[in-house]
Amino acid sequence: MNTLICCIAKNENKYIREWVEWYKKIGVTNICLFDNNDTNGESFSDVIGDYIGSGFVIVKDVRGKEKMQIPCYQICYNEYNKKYDWIGFFDADEFLEIEEGTIEDFLNKDIFKNSEG
């Protein structure tokens, strides 16, 4: 199962590595991170460059733009809805907690399955 977390973030360098590592730990396939920092402000590559370089985090540049959350989520959905089985939209201060296992284990629970087959 291919899973993607989509997020738009600004001024989150203090926390973004912890957030990325959380989703990697629970087995998310990729993260699409929209960089909404100021054009001459902090850069996510300063703190998660290794995850960007490995391809785990896909960065989209929307630096310096305002009111971008919904447009970015739409861009993410339009670009990736056929490449991933599940896309979750989270803020950089939101952590999906699952009791045990991986995101795939969680999403394969009977509660999420269609009762019609």
Order of alpha helices (4+ residues) and beta strands (2+ residues): beta-alpha-beta-alpha-beta-alpha-beta-alpha
